Amino acid sequence: MRFLDCDGRTVEVSADVAGRVFTPVTASETRPKGIGHVVLNTPDIQVAREFYETVMGFRVTDWVEDVMCFLRTGPVHHTIAFTRAPHTSLNHVAFEVRGLDEFMRATGALMRSGIAPVWGPGRHGVGQNTFSYFQEPSSGFVLEYTTAAQVIDEEHGWTPKVYPANAQTTDVWGTANARDELVSATLIGRPDPGTWTPPPV
């Protein structure tokens, strides 16, 4: 089933799809295990939050002031997040790797190939996941290597918290470069040209 969300993005929902057989990721391997989360830019973060809560069944985990909202469908801190921006666009797609060693190996592999990180490596205070952001040279899209996201203890309840937008919140290790205007501009990206236009089937 396909439909347009509140920002005009095409959302596709599927069910009862057979899983594809894959080779398990082993120790030291830099190949991602899968997509960890997606962050989307939106001009109205409250409308986006309400749509994905009421229509899609997501639950708010935490906020960074009124500029970023993290949502989940299970125990992992966030599977989707929204950042306030002047236009609708993709912020980044995060690829989950096996662990901390694999995270650093994956980061190093891209650096050795001549692609410097836009931001990172570091560890976020909200969600506790590690991060290394890279920009794909031809498209300009941003990918993130990540691992070790916080797991929510649903059994004992969870109350969303509001974190300040400061250096400690964005990088608790203090190892990443500053989240400056260049980093922010890269993550905001270009306006999505496909909004309000369903793709061909």
N, C-alpha and C positions, 0 to 999 in steps of 0.2 A: 504494500500500500504506500502511495506517495501523497504528500500534501505539503503546502507551504506553511512555514512558521510565521511568527509575528513580524519578522524582519524580511520575509520574502525568500528565505532559504528553502530549497527543496529538501524535505526529510523523507527518507525511505525506511519503512518498518517491515521486517520479515520475521517469520516464525517457522519452526519445524524444519529448519535447514540442516542438512547432514553436514557434520563437521568434516573438514578436509584432513586427511592423514598428513602429518608433518614429522620431520626429524626433531626430536627434543633438543633444546639448546643445552650444551654441556658447559662445564666449568671453563673459564677463560675465553669462551667464545663471545665475540662482540655482536653477533646477530641478535636483533631484538626478538623477544618472545611474542610481542604483539603491540597493539596500540594501547597505551596506558590511559591517555585522556586527550581531549580536544578543548582548546580555548577559542572562543569566538568573540569578536568585537561587535558591539551593539550601541546604537545611539540612545537607547532607553533600557537601562539595565533592569529596572523594576518590571517593565512590561515583559522582557525576555524571561526573567525569573518566574513571573506568574504563569506565563504560557507553558514553560517546561515543567512547572510544578503541577498545574491543574490538568493539562492535556497529556503530558508524557509521564507523569508520576514520579518525577525526580524530587529529592528532598534537599533543602539547603543545609550545607554543613557549616560553612563559615563565610565571613566577609572580610575584605580589606577596605576599611572605611566604607564609602558608598561608591567605590570605583571598580570593585571586583567581587563577584559572587561565585562560590564553589558549590556544586551540586553533585549528588551521588544517587545511585540506584541500588547499591549494596554496601558492603562494609568498607570498601576503599574510599578514602577521603573525598576524592572527586573523580568523576568520569567525564564531566563537562564543566566548564566555567565560562563566565561572561565578564568581559572587561568593557567599561564605558569608553566609547570612542566616537569620533565625529561621523563615522560611517559604518555600514555593515561590511565586515570582512573576516577572513580567517586570521586569527592571532598566531596560533601554531598547533601542530600535531605532535604529541609526545609519544616516543617509542620506548616501551619498557624493556630494559635489559635484565639479565639474570640476577645481578647483585652489584655491590660497590666496586669490586675488582673489574668486572665486565664493563661497568659504567665508565671507569677511568680508561680502560683499554679502548673502548669505542670512541671516547673523546679524543684520546691520543692518536688513534688511527686516522681520524679526519684531519687533525692538526698536521700530522706527518704528510698527508696527501696535499697539503697546501691550503686547506680551508680553516681559517681561524674562527674560533667561536665568537658569535656576536655578544654573548653574555655567558659567563661561567668559566670553569665549573664551580658549582656552589651547592648549597642546600637551603631550600625554602623553609621559612619558619612556619608558614601556613601549609599544612599538608605533609610537612617533613620530608618531602621527596627531594632527591638530588636533581640538579639541572645543568645541562650544557646545551645552549641554543646555537644553532647554525642556520645560515641562510643559503638555500639552494641557489647557485649562481645564475642559472638561466631563467627560472620562474620568479625568483624573489621570495618564494614561500619559506617559512621558518619551520624547522623541525627541532625537536628537543630529545636528547637522550635523558632518561630518568630511571630511577629505581627507588625502592624502599619507602613508598608512600605510606602515610599513617593509615592504620586500620581502625575503624570506629567500633567501639564496644556497644552495640545496639542493646544488649541485654540490660545494661545499667543506664540506658538513656543517653541522649546527646543534646546539649543546648548549643546552638550556633553562637560563635563568638565574633566580635568585631575587632579586627587587628588594625593597628596604625600602619600607614603606608610609609615605612622607614627602612633604613638599611638593615636593621636587625630582623625585620619581618621578611624581607626579600632574600637575605643570605645570612643564615645564622653562623656559618663557618667563617664568613668574612674573606673567602678566597676569590670570589668573583670580582670582575671589574664593576665599577659603579653602574647602576641603572640610570644612565644619563639620557639626554634627549635623543641621541642617535639610536640607542637600544629601543627606547619607546617608539620612535618613528618606524623602526624596522618591524616591530611587533604589531603596530597598527595596520601596516600594509596598505595596499591599494583598495579602493571600493570594489566590492564584488560585482562584476558585470552581469552575473546570472540571476540576480534577485528578481522575484516576481515573474520569472519565466521558467515554467517546468521544462526540464530537459527532455529530449525525445526518448520514447520508450524503445 
